[in-house]
Amino acid sequence: CYSLASITIPNGVTSIGTTAFQYCYSLASITIPDGVTSISGYAFYNCYSLASITIPNGVTSIGTTAFQYCYSLASITIPDGVTSISGYAFYNCYSLASITIPNGVTSIGNTAFQNCYSLASITIPDGVTRINAGAFQNCYGMAEYHLKPTTPPTLSNTNAFSGIPADCIIYVP
């Protein structure tokens, strides 16, 4: 559906399945109802024009590569019920300038935010115990990280924060 520009998902839908809107290049706007509890992998993969999305509070899982290559996605708020951010979830979201990671998140997947060039600041909540390979790699615009965990999260690889500016400030408790 290359030309699909907007869609409203009706009430009663509880999940957005794998590849549901994959390659909807023109999709700029979508309304997801409150009853949705999961967004599967590849759900919005390559939705180049998707500029913003509100994920309802009932969502507890965001699948692998759910928003990969959403080049225009500028901001997103992840609801409190989400406990992990899957691998490649926001990979190559070049315009992503603002994201809120909820306190319930315990792990950040492989390359979850890799190549998010417009991210300038991010807060990693206290509950995060694991940050996987390349999670924030090549976030060239990053000015500061605010790490809230009092126990340092396990890094699955030393490249989780590689490719960030030399003057980036990392705040820790």
N, C-alpha and C positions, 0 to 999 in steps of 0.2 A: 504494500500500500504506500508507494512512494509519495503520493500526493495528499495523503490524509493529513490535515492540518490541526484538527482538534477533535477531541472525543470526550464524552461524559460516560463513565461506566455506571450502569444503573445500580440502585440499591439491591441488596440480595447477593451480589457477587462477593465471594469470600477470599478469592485468591486470583492473582494475575499469573498465569501459567508461563512456562518456559517458552521463550521466543514470541510471546504474545504480540509485541509491537516491534520486533526486530526489523531493522531496515525501513522503518517509517521515517524517512529522511526529512519530511516536511512537518512532522508532528511537533508543534510548538507549545501546545497546551493540552493538559489532561486533568480531569477531575476524577479522583479516586474516592469512592464512598467509604464511610466509617467502618463498614462491615468487613473490609478487606483485612486479612491477618497475615498474608504472605505475598511477597513479590519474588517470583522464581528467577532463576538464572537466565540471563540473556533477555529478560523481559523488555528492556528499552535499549538494547544493544544497537549502536549505530543510529540513534535518533538524533542526528546532527543539530536539528533546530530546537530541540527541547530546552527551553531557557530556564524554567523553574517548575518545581513540582512540590506538592504538599503530600507527605506520606501520612496517612491517618494514624491516630494513636493506637489503634488495635493491631497494627503490623508488628509482628515479633521476629520476622526473618526477612532478610534481603539477600537474594541468591547471588552466586558467583557471576561476575560480569554484568550484573543487572543494569548498570548505567554506563558501561564501558563505551567510549567514543561518543559520549553526549557532549560534543564540543562546545555547545552554547549554554550548557547548564551552569548558571551563575551562583545559585544558592540552593541549599536543601537543609531541611531540619529532619533529623532522624528521630522517631518517637522513642519515648522512654522504655517501651517494652522490648526493644531490640537489644540482644545480648552479645551479638558478634557482627562484625562487618566482614563479609566474605571477601575472598581474594578477587582482585580485579574489579571490585564493585564500582569504583569511580576512576578507574584507569583511563588516562588520556582525556579527562574532563578539563581541558585547557582553560576554560573560563571560570571554573569553580573558584569563587572568591570567598565564599562563606559557607561553613558547615558547622552544625552543632552535633557533637557526639554525646549521646545521653549517658548518664551515670551508670546505667545497667550494663553497658558494653564491657566485656571482659577480654576480648581478643580482636585484633585488627589483622585481617588476612594479608596474604602475599600480594604485593603491589596494589593494595587497596586504593591508595591515593597517588600512585606513581604518575609523574608527568602532569600534575595539577599545578601548572605554572602560575596561576593567578592567586593561589592560596597565600595569604600573608601572615596569618595567625591561626593557630588551632590549639584547643585545650583537650588534653587527653585525660579523661576522668580517673578518679581514684581506683575504680574497680578493674582497670585494665591490667591484666597479668601477663599478657603475651602480645608482642608486636612481631609480625612475621617479615620475611625477606622482602626488601624493596617497598615496604609499606608507604614510606614518604620519600622515596628516591626521586631525585630530579625535580623537587618542588622549588624551582629557582627563585620564586618570588617570596619565599618564606622569610619573614622577619623575626618571628618568635614562636616558640613552642612553649606551652604551659603544661608541664607534666604534673598531675596531681597525686599519682600513686606514691605512698610513703615507702612501699617496698618496690624497688625498681622492677619493671616488667622484664620478662625473659625475651631476649631478642633471638630469633631463630637463625639470624645471619647478621653479619656486621654491616650489611649494606642498607639496612632499614632506613637510615637517614642520610645516605650518601647523595652527593650532588646538590646539597643545599648551600646557600651563600655562606661564605666564610664569616660574615658579620652577623649571622643569625644567632639570636639569643635563646638559650634553652633555660627555662625557669623550672626549678625542682624544689620540692619541700625542704 
